[in-house]
């Protein structure tokens, strides 16, 4: 599928500037076997995410949720919530945006990775006008049935440092930097 095929559906400012080419700088992404579990220090994500109404509305639309609380600003303003309600999985968008390409946690962009599932704890809904930043740290790394799993804890806070969500992001990754390079050159026969 060509990039043009799906970019024609981009509607928000962030969608138009977010790099969908996960091969960019992939040789610098953290590799599974290089994550330092001797230092579980929490670090800041590379970017912040200013929530706009379009971000909430078009996320809900993209996942096929037509709940008027998520897509109709006038309807949502009259509700007990007083404004648009974020889709429960919206935090994944925030985490991808905030992690960025250069810093810790960039392994979530690793070519060849597979998603076995996430755990998301919601403490308070996201609201239009908030600026979200994340703090991330390694949480777990293990091998199961020959596959390399990596989990980071990603906490999303608003501009007042109120914890909004905690996500345990887990992926099955290529094990080594060399495995990532093989994938980038078209060799797809990694451990299945």
N, C-alpha and C positions, 0 to 999 in steps of 0.2 A: 504494500500500500504506500503510495507516495505521500510525502509531507503535505503537499497541496491538497490532497484528498481530505485530510482531517482538519487542516488549518482553516479551511473555508468556514468551519463551524465555530471558530473562536469569536467570542463576542465581547469579552471584557478586556480591559487594558492589560491586566496581568497575564491573561491567556496569550495575548499577542507578543509579550516580551519574554515569557518563560521559555527557556531552551528545552525543546523536546528531543534534542539530539543528545542522548545519554552517552554517546561515544565520545563527546567532547571532554577532553581532559580525563578520560576513563583510566588512563595509565597512572593517574595520580590518586585515584580513589583508594580508600582504605581496603586492604585485602583481609580476608577472614583470618588467616594465620598470623597477621601482623598487629591485630588489635591488642593494645596493652591493657591487660586485666590486672596488672599490678598497680595501676593508677586509675581509680574509678572516679576521678574528679569530674564534677559537672562543669560543662563549658557552654558558652552561648552559641546559638546558631549564627550563621553568617548574615542573615537578613531579618528584617521585620516585615510584618504583613498588616497593612492598614485595611480593615474590613470596610468594603463599600457595599451598598445595596446590590449592585450588579453581581458582585462575587457570590452572595448568598442565593440570589434568584437564578443565576445561570448554572450554579452547581446543582441545585435542585432539579432544574430542567434537564441537565446533562444526565442525571441518574434516573430520570423518568418519574420524579415525584412531583405531582401536580397539587399538593396540599397548598391551599391559598395562604396559609400562614408563612409559607416559605417563598412564594412567588408573587403575591399580590400585596404591594406596600399599603394601599388604602385599607384593604381588609385587615391586614395584620395590625395596623395602627389602632383599629377599633377593638382589637382583641385584648384579653387580660395581659398579654405580653407587651403591648404598646409598640410593637414594631416587628419586623421580619424575624423569623425563627430560623436558626441555622440547621441544616440537615445534620443528623447525628454523625455522619461520616465526613463532614466538612473539615474536621481537624486533620485528616490526611493531606488535604490540599495545603493547609497552613504549614504542616511539618515539612513537606517537600519544598515549599517556597523558602522557608526559614533556614533549613539545613544548608541550602546552596550547593555550590560545586567544589569549593576549595577546602572547606574545613572538616572538622570531625563529623562523622555521621554521613559523609558523602557516599558511603557504600550503598545507601538506599537507591542510588542511581545505577548500580553496577549492571552492565550488560550480562545477560545469562542468569541473573537472579530469578528466583521463583518465590511467590508469596504464599506461605502456608496459612496465613491468618494473622490478625492483630488483636490486641486487647486494648480497648479504649474506655477509660473511665471519665465520665463527664461530671464536672463539679458545678459548672455554671455555663449557661449557653453563651455563645459568641454573639456580639451585638454590633450593628453598623456603627462605625465611628471609632471602634477600639483599634488600638495598634498592638499587635501580638508579637511577642518574642518567645523563643524557646530556649530551654536549657536541656542539654543532652548528656548522657553518660552511658558507657557500656553496662549491660545488665547480665547477659548470659551468652555463652558460646558452647556449643556441643555438637557432637556427631551422632546422628541417629540413622540407622539403616544405610550407612555409608555416605550420608548427605551432611553438609556443613551448615549448621543453623547459627545465626547471629541475632541477638536481640539487644536493642538499645532502649533505654527509658527516655522518653521525650515529654517534657512538661511544658505546656503552653500557658503563658501568663499575659495579662493585658498590661497596659501602660501604668497601672497602679500596682503592679505585681500581685494581682489576684490570680490564683491558680484556676484556670478554666478547664483544662483537660490534662490527663496523663495518658500517654500512649506507650505501650510496649510493642515496638515495631520489630517484627521478626521476618527475616528472609532466609532462603536457602541460597547460598552463594558459591561461586567458584572458590576453591580453597586457597589458591595462591595467586600472586600477582602474575605469574607465568600462565596460569589457567585463564585469567582475565584477558591477557594478551592473545592467547589462542582464540578465544571467543571473538575478539576484535578483528582478527584476521580471517574469520569465517570458519574456524574449526569448532564445530558444535558438539563433538562427541565427548563432552564432559560427563562425569559420573551421573548416571541416570537413577 
